[in-house]
């Protein structure tokens, strides 16, 4: 009897220590590798309910995804009972007398805690969605004014992961995020915070573990250049990650959005390339398909442990472009914790297969290199100066390299001459949202221009352009504006330089002018993003970007 008592006391003592260590974790100590899991939105959208989530948790275990590292099962928007209209008026009350959020009882008859308990019983973790505003993206109750109440409720329910979406919030971002962080630090439960609140990354990473870096991803590889689109293709998302490396480290992750692997329209090559690039970026791997009904091919992609190991590498460093052999072809390199190994993605954005050569000199390597293909699960052998292979259209070849030398990759970007360099809107991998490529107006350079359209959404055009030397540059946007009145637009250069600029009328759509301003650019792939916010502002023709070194 005495022995049993001593064992019980010892067990309680160890449990108390474990409880104190676990629940004293600060948010930066969480998510030391990119979070892996599943979210309901990409496939189910608002069609989510209790039995679906239970079935997903079962499938995550039975498919081998849990054993491969996936943890979180997250319910996205529209689980709530309350409804708020576009005028921010409550139409269905979604809180009880104490202000506690209520779940939609038709969808979740046993409540959210019961679902979380089931997910936990499978050895998994549970995630939930909310908004910092009065309403969510689908018009449900947001958490504005109830932050501490909702976080206590979430903790009581057993929430391990919160997705915080900016829809419906009109407050200052810094104040909102600081309020959420302060409230989260008070609760005795470690909860990973994922936010979708904008692109002020230095600010956001003070308060969140991961943050969205683009608009919503669609299950489409790329859009034709003459197609206006509101949301992002997979190629759009990949291109938008260039230059964001400095914001990411263990505990803090750039999030290029949830995976579309297995969601219908994508080919097997596209699914494989999509998953590979998220691994190269060190991105959170949040599946977005119906795990209960996926094909063997999709399951094999999502559970490829060699690829997952690249994503989950403890160094936490994201990949970056080291060469662009031709239009639509890119070579990405990712540093790994082992200094004599690295990951390479040979990416083909184009439709047709093409042979890509990896020159070891681009990686600062001189000796022999041993190569393994992570999709073929095959050692390719030892190579001396380069490695060449065919890459399928809309596909990737993902390699792990081993060498006797430390990697020192150099970006072989050409220097910008004194007279400047021109970056045409129709070339490379520029990102367009609600712009199309046109050529009916006269006087443009290159083969076309980007034309905005009068649509009731925010239009955006982003130039991606390499600079070989950091410094001060004059940047000019060549444009045509046939409207009688000038228009103002927002310009963002990289992540922190934001400014308002005014485009004057050019006296006709066949006449072109260049608007110049000075900026600081870095030795990297730089971003310059044009934002249009209303119907009139969307209507402008953009010809090219000219970049000139300041003397």
C-alpha positions as a printed Julia matrix, in Angstrom:
551×3 Matrix{Float64}:
   0.0    0.0     0.0
   2.84   2.38    0.87
   4.48   1.66   -2.5
   1.27   2.5    -4.36
   0.94   5.74   -2.41
   4.52   6.74   -3.2
   3.99   5.96   -6.91
   0.81   8.06   -6.9
   2.59  11.01   -5.29
   5.47  10.7    -7.75
   3.05  10.58  -10.68
   1.22  13.69   -9.45
   4.53  15.51   -8.95
   5.76  14.67  -12.44
   2.36  15.62  -13.9
   2.47  18.97  -12.11
   5.94  19.7   -13.51
   4.79  18.72  -17.0
   1.7   20.92  -16.66
   3.76  23.92  -15.58
   6.32  23.48  -18.38
   3.67  22.89  -21.03
   1.39  25.75  -20.08
   4.13  28.31  -19.49
   5.23  28.18  -23.13
   5.44  31.56  -24.83
   4.01  31.86  -28.31
   7.45  32.05  -29.95
   8.33  28.7   -28.37
   5.41  27.04  -30.13
   5.48  25.81  -33.74
   9.21  25.2   -33.86
   8.63  23.54  -37.23
   5.93  24.58  -39.72
   2.52  23.41  -38.43
   1.0   20.44  -40.27
  -2.68  19.6   -40.33
  -5.96  20.03  -42.16
  -8.46  22.89  -42.6
 -12.04  22.62  -43.8
 -12.31  25.69  -46.07
 -10.69  24.74  -49.39
 -12.96  21.76  -49.99
 -16.01  22.17  -47.74
 -16.26  25.98  -47.41
 -19.42  26.54  -45.31
 -20.58  22.91  -45.67
 -18.93  21.78  -42.45
 -20.5   19.8   -39.6
 -19.72  17.54  -36.68
 -19.75  14.22  -38.51
 -17.5   15.56  -41.28
 -14.86  16.7   -38.79
 -15.01  13.37  -36.95
 -14.62  11.54  -40.26
 -11.64  13.72  -41.18
  -9.95  12.98  -37.86
 -10.45   9.26  -38.43
  -9.1    9.53  -41.98
  -6.04  11.48  -40.85
  -5.09   8.55  -38.64
  -6.09   5.73  -41.01
  -4.4    7.25  -44.07
  -1.02   7.49  -42.36
  -1.09  11.31  -42.3
  -0.84  11.44  -38.53
   2.21   9.17  -38.58
   3.7   11.41  -41.29
   3.46  14.44  -38.96
   0.03  16.01  -39.49
  -1.49  17.18  -36.19
  -4.16  19.87  -36.44
  -7.79  19.37  -37.49
  -9.19  22.88  -37.93
 -12.77  24.04  -38.46
 -12.87  27.18  -40.6
 -15.64  29.79  -40.88
 -19.39  29.19  -40.46
 -19.45  26.96  -37.4
 -21.03  29.79  -35.36
 -24.73  30.32  -34.64
 -24.82  34.12  -34.82
 -25.23  36.15  -38.01
 -24.17  39.75  -38.69
 -25.19  41.6   -41.87
 -22.97  43.83  -44.03
 -24.12  46.86  -42.07
 -22.67  45.19  -38.95
 -26.12  44.63  -37.48
 -26.82  41.42  -35.55
 -29.57  39.41  -37.27
 -29.18  36.2   -35.24
 -27.8   36.41  -31.71
 -24.76  34.19  -31.39
 -23.88  34.55  -27.72
 -25.47  33.47  -24.46
 -26.24  35.78  -21.54
 -22.59  35.63  -20.42
 -21.3   36.55  -23.87
 -20.04  33.06  -24.68
 -20.02  32.17  -28.39
 -22.61  29.63  -29.46
 -22.11  26.98  -32.12
 -24.7   26.23  -34.81
 -26.57  23.34  -33.16
 -27.8   21.95  -36.48
 -24.21  21.49  -37.62
 -22.67  20.72  -34.22
 -25.44  19.25  -32.03
 -23.0   18.13  -29.33
 -21.06  21.39  -29.31
 -17.51  22.27  -30.27
 -15.95  20.84  -27.11
 -17.26  17.37  -27.93
 -15.67  17.57  -31.38
 -12.37  18.79  -29.89
 -12.45  15.94  -27.36
 -12.9   13.42  -30.18
 -10.03  14.92  -32.17
  -7.82  14.77  -29.06
  -8.82  11.15  -28.47
  -7.21  10.3   -31.8
  -3.92  11.8   -30.66
  -4.46  14.92  -32.78
  -4.86  18.64  -32.04
  -7.88  20.86  -32.66
  -8.12  24.23  -34.41
 -10.89  26.82  -34.77
 -11.58  29.95  -36.83
 -12.66  33.44  -35.81
 -12.31  37.07  -36.89
 -11.04  40.04  -34.85
 -13.93  42.11  -36.26
 -17.65  42.17  -35.62
 -18.32  39.66  -38.4
 -16.43  36.89  -40.14
 -15.99  36.47  -43.89
 -19.29  34.56  -44.14
 -21.2   36.93  -41.84
 -20.99  35.01  -38.56
 -20.14  36.45  -35.15
 -16.63  37.86  -34.88
 -14.71  38.31  -31.65
 -14.43  42.12  -31.49
 -15.03  43.26  -27.91
 -15.05  39.66  -26.66
 -11.39  38.71  -27.14
 -10.72  37.54  -23.59
 -14.12  35.83  -23.31
 -13.66  33.98  -26.6
 -10.1   32.93  -25.82
 -11.17  31.55  -22.44
 -14.0   29.71  -24.19
 -11.64  28.33  -26.81
  -9.22  27.18  -24.12
 -12.07  25.51  -22.2
 -13.12  23.74  -25.4
  -9.6   22.45  -25.97
  -8.54  24.6   -28.93
  -4.86  24.24  -29.86
  -4.77  26.42  -32.99
  -6.63  29.64  -33.89
  -7.05  30.99  -37.4
  -7.68  34.73  -37.13
  -9.11  36.21  -40.37
  -9.29  39.97  -40.94
 -12.76  40.01  -42.56
 -15.11  42.44  -40.84
 -12.42  44.28  -38.88
 -11.99  48.05  -39.29
  -9.65  48.75  -36.39
  -5.92  49.51  -36.38
  -3.99  46.3   -37.0
  -1.27  46.97  -34.46
  -3.81  47.64  -31.71
  -5.88  44.58  -32.62
  -2.92  42.2   -32.76
  -1.46  43.55  -29.51
  -4.83  43.05  -27.82
  -5.03  39.45  -29.04
  -1.48  38.68  -27.99
  -2.03  40.13  -24.52
  -5.23  38.11  -24.11
  -3.58  34.91  -25.36
  -0.66  35.33  -22.98
  -3.13  35.28  -20.08
  -4.67  31.89  -20.84
  -3.14  28.71  -19.48
  -3.11  26.82  -22.76
  -0.51  26.83  -25.55
  -2.36  27.9   -28.72
  -0.73  28.49  -32.09
  -1.98  31.74  -33.66
  -2.36  31.89  -37.44
  -3.42  35.25  -38.89
  -4.57  36.62  -42.23
  -4.43  40.35  -41.61
  -2.21  41.91  -44.29
   1.43  42.21  -45.27
   3.07  44.21  -42.47
   5.27  41.25  -41.55
   7.63  42.94  -39.03
   4.56  44.0   -37.05
   2.61  40.75  -37.44
   5.4   38.44  -36.35
   5.52  40.19  -32.96
   2.13  38.68  -32.19
   1.51  35.58  -34.35
   3.17  32.25  -35.14
   2.24  32.26  -38.83
   0.81  34.78  -41.27
  -0.71  34.7   -44.73
   1.47  36.15  -47.48
  -1.08  36.21  -50.34
  -4.77  36.31  -51.11
  -6.81  33.09  -51.18
  -5.33  30.25  -53.21
  -7.47  28.5   -55.85
  -7.12  24.93  -57.14
  -5.69  26.1   -60.45
  -2.05  25.95  -61.57
  -2.02  29.31  -63.37
  -4.33  31.73  -65.16
  -3.94  32.66  -68.83
  -2.2   36.04  -69.16
  -5.32  37.65  -70.64
  -7.61  36.54  -67.8
  -8.58  38.88  -64.96
  -8.77  37.03  -61.66
  -9.59  38.04  -58.13
  -7.87  35.16  -56.34
  -4.44  33.55  -56.63
  -3.3   30.59  -58.67
  -0.62  28.25  -57.33
   1.99  29.94  -59.56
   0.87  33.37  -58.32
   1.39  32.24  -54.74
   4.82  30.74  -55.41
   6.04  33.94  -57.05
   4.75  36.09  -54.2
   7.05  34.3   -51.73
  10.28  35.51  -53.33
  12.09  37.89  -50.99
  10.25  37.01  -47.77
  13.04  34.87  -46.33
  14.07  37.25  -43.56
  10.74  37.06  -41.73
  10.79  33.29  -41.17
  12.45  31.25  -38.44
  11.4   28.52  -35.99
   8.23  29.69  -34.25
   7.42  32.25  -36.96
   6.27  31.14  -40.42
   5.35  32.69  -43.74
   2.07  31.06  -44.78
   1.37  30.88  -48.54
  -2.13  29.52  -47.73
  -3.58  26.06  -47.37
  -2.84  23.23  -49.77
  -5.05  22.49  -52.77
  -3.46  19.06  -53.34
  -6.21  16.6   -54.28
  -8.87  19.18  -55.03
 -10.1   18.13  -58.43
  -8.68  20.26  -61.2
  -4.98  19.73  -60.52
  -3.03  17.05  -62.38
  -0.74  14.66  -60.55
   2.31  16.65  -61.73
   0.7   19.88  -60.51
  -0.18  18.33  -57.14
   3.39  17.1   -56.75
   4.88  20.46  -57.74
   2.49  22.32  -55.42
   3.44  20.14  -52.44
   7.15  20.28  -53.3
   7.22  24.06  -53.41
   5.43  24.4   -50.07
   8.1   22.08  -48.64
  10.86  24.14  -50.25
   9.37  27.3   -48.74
   9.26  25.73  -45.28
   5.55  26.55  -45.3
   2.85  25.21  -42.98
   1.45  22.05  -44.58
  -2.3   22.43  -44.05
  -4.17  19.97  -46.26
  -7.44  21.23  -47.72
  -8.94  18.18  -49.45
 -11.49  15.57  -48.36
  -9.23  13.12  -46.55
 -12.02  10.53  -46.43
 -12.13  10.16  -50.21
  -8.64  10.84  -51.57
  -6.96   8.7   -54.19
  -3.88   6.63  -53.48
  -1.85   9.09  -55.59
  -2.99  12.08  -53.5
  -2.36  10.22  -50.25
   1.13   9.26  -51.42
   1.89  12.91  -52.21
   0.66  14.2   -48.86
   2.55  11.51  -46.93
   5.87  11.56  -48.78
   8.13  11.65  -45.74
  11.25  12.58  -47.69
   9.53  15.72  -48.97
   7.98  16.45  -45.58
  11.44  16.25  -44.02
  12.54  19.11  -46.28
   9.61  21.21  -45.05
  10.18  20.28  -41.41
  13.95  20.81  -41.4
  14.83  22.3   -37.98
  16.78  25.2   -39.49
  13.46  26.64  -40.7
  15.02  28.5   -43.62
  12.8   29.06  -46.7
  13.98  28.31  -50.21
  14.86  31.03  -52.7
  15.42  31.34  -56.43
  19.07  30.96  -57.43
  18.65  30.82  -61.22
  16.05  31.29  -63.97
  17.43  29.44  -67.02
  14.58  30.57  -69.28
  11.05  31.99  -69.2
   8.94  29.88  -66.88
  11.9   27.89  -65.53
  13.28  28.34  -62.03
  15.83  26.68  -59.78
  15.11  27.03  -56.06
  17.56  26.23  -53.26
  16.76  25.56  -49.6
  19.37  25.49  -46.86
  19.08  22.56  -44.46
  20.35  22.13  -40.93
  23.13  19.8   -42.11
  25.53  22.33  -43.74
  26.79  19.85  -46.34
  23.31  19.03  -47.67
  20.59  21.08  -49.33
  17.35  20.78  -51.28
  16.86  21.82  -54.91
  13.59  22.25  -56.81
  13.74  22.39  -60.6
  10.4   24.06  -61.37
   8.72  24.24  -64.77
   5.8   26.71  -64.9
   5.22  25.96  -68.59
   2.95  23.36  -70.21
   5.6   21.37  -72.08
   8.32  19.25  -70.46
  11.81  20.7   -70.67
  15.33  19.74  -69.64
  16.82  21.89  -66.86
  20.48  21.92  -65.92
  21.61  22.59  -62.37
  25.13  24.07  -62.39
  26.9   23.36  -59.12
  28.81  26.63  -59.46
  25.45  28.4   -58.82
  25.62  26.81  -55.36
  29.24  27.73  -54.77
  30.25  24.06  -55.1
  33.35  22.77  -56.87
  33.7   19.14  -55.84
  31.5   16.1   -56.55
  27.84  16.18  -55.51
  25.7   13.17  -54.61
  22.04  13.53  -55.61
  18.82  11.83  -54.49
  15.43  12.27  -56.21
  12.8   12.66  -53.47
   9.8   11.7   -55.62
  11.43   8.71  -57.24
  12.91   7.77  -53.83
  16.04   6.98  -55.8
  19.74   7.77  -55.47
  20.75   9.3   -58.79
  24.49   8.97  -58.21
  27.51  11.26  -58.0
  27.98  14.18  -60.39
  30.97  16.44  -60.97
  29.98  19.87  -62.35
  26.25  19.79  -63.08
  23.09  17.7   -63.12
  20.56  17.75  -65.93
  17.1   16.17  -66.08
  13.76  16.54  -67.81
  11.09  18.33  -65.79
   7.43  17.69  -66.7
   5.16  20.52  -67.74
   3.58  22.21  -64.71
   5.92  20.01  -62.71
   8.97  19.76  -60.53
  11.99  17.59  -59.89
  12.84  17.71  -56.18
  16.36  16.78  -55.19
  18.41  16.44  -52.04
  22.11  17.15  -52.49
  25.0   15.83  -50.39
  28.55  17.13  -50.74
  31.86  17.45  -48.91
  31.58  21.24  -49.04
  29.36  23.78  -47.35
  26.73  25.32  -49.59
  27.24  28.97  -50.48
  24.59  29.68  -53.14
  25.04  32.79  -55.23
  22.17  34.49  -57.01
  23.36  35.13  -60.56
  21.3   38.26  -61.2
  22.66  40.66  -63.84
  23.64  44.1   -62.6
  21.32  46.96  -63.58
  23.2   49.29  -65.99
  23.48  53.04  -65.45
  20.78  53.7   -68.05
  18.47  51.34  -66.2
  16.65  48.08  -66.9
  13.11  47.62  -68.18
  10.78  44.95  -66.8
   7.81  44.42  -69.12
   4.45  43.55  -67.58
   3.92  40.62  -69.96
   7.25  38.9   -69.28
   8.44  36.68  -66.48
   6.06  35.8   -63.67
   4.36  39.04  -62.8
   1.27  38.68  -60.63
  -2.03  40.1   -61.85
  -5.29  40.42  -59.98
  -8.14  41.81  -62.1
  -5.74  42.9   -64.85
  -5.53  41.42  -68.36
  -2.85  41.66  -71.05
  -3.88  43.89  -73.96
  -2.3   45.25  -77.14
  -4.98  47.38  -78.84
  -3.68  50.75  -77.57
  -0.71  52.04  -79.58
   2.7   53.12  -78.33
   3.48  50.45  -75.76
   6.83  48.66  -75.51
   7.27  44.9   -75.55
   4.34  42.78  -76.68
   1.54  44.17  -74.52
   0.42  45.99  -71.43
  -1.63  45.18  -68.32
  -5.11  46.68  -68.42
  -7.25  47.1   -65.32
 -11.02  46.72  -65.47
 -13.93  48.51  -63.84
 -14.97  45.79  -61.4
 -16.1   46.17  -57.77
 -12.99  44.54  -56.29
  -9.49  45.59  -55.29
  -7.2   45.31  -58.35
  -3.52  44.55  -57.99
  -0.45  44.24  -60.18
   2.92  43.11  -58.85
   6.26  43.33  -60.63
   8.92  40.84  -59.5
  12.38  42.02  -60.51
  15.9   41.02  -59.43
  18.49  43.53  -58.23
  22.14  42.44  -57.97
  23.24  45.28  -55.65
  21.4   46.85  -52.72
  21.02  50.63  -52.85
  18.96  53.63  -53.9
  17.16  53.48  -57.26
  14.8   55.57  -59.38
  11.79  53.48  -60.31
   9.37  54.5   -63.05
   5.96  53.05  -63.96
   5.09  53.68  -67.63
   1.33  53.98  -67.95
  -1.57  55.24  -70.03
  -4.64  56.92  -68.55
  -7.25  58.19  -70.95
  -9.6   59.37  -68.22
 -10.05  63.12  -67.74
  -9.24  63.05  -64.01
  -6.05  61.94  -62.22
  -6.2   58.88  -60.01
  -4.33  57.99  -56.83
  -3.06  54.5   -56.1
  -1.2   52.74  -53.32
   2.27  51.45  -54.08
   4.14  48.94  -51.92
   7.83  48.23  -52.46
   8.83  44.96  -50.82
   7.24  44.59  -47.39
   7.66  47.91  -45.54
   7.75  50.8   -48.05
   4.19  51.98  -48.65
   3.23  55.23  -50.37
   0.39  56.95  -52.21
   1.09  58.12  -55.76
  -1.0   60.07  -58.28
  -1.25  59.17  -61.97
  -2.07  62.17  -64.17
  -4.15  61.81  -67.36
  -2.01  61.12  -70.43
  -4.41  62.8   -72.89
  -5.56  59.56  -74.48
  -5.17  55.8   -74.23
  -2.54  55.79  -77.0
  -0.3   58.22  -75.12
   2.11  57.06  -72.42
   3.94  58.73  -69.53
   6.29  57.49  -66.81
   5.78  58.24  -63.11
   9.15  58.16  -61.28
   9.98  57.95  -57.56
  13.04  56.91  -55.55
  13.17  53.75  -53.44
  15.61  51.56  -51.57
  15.98  48.13  -53.22
  17.8   45.04  -51.98
  20.0   42.39  -53.53
  17.17  39.91  -54.06
  13.99  39.48  -56.04
  12.2   42.74  -55.23
   8.44  43.35  -55.31
   6.63  46.47  -56.47
   2.89  46.18  -56.06
   0.25  48.55  -57.49
  -3.04  48.54  -55.53
  -6.3   49.81  -56.99
  -9.21  50.17  -54.6
 -12.28  51.21  -56.58
 -13.82  50.94  -60.04
 -12.25  54.11  -61.45
  -8.81  53.32  -60.08
  -8.88  49.84  -61.61
  -9.0   51.33  -65.14
  -5.39  52.06  -66.06
  -2.9   50.54  -68.52
   0.54  49.59  -67.16
   3.3   49.13  -69.75
   6.58  48.45  -67.96
   8.73  49.19  -64.93
  12.05  51.03  -65.41
  14.7   50.71  -62.67
  17.7   53.11  -62.7
  20.55  53.23  -60.15
  20.86  56.56  -58.34
  24.3   58.16  -58.61
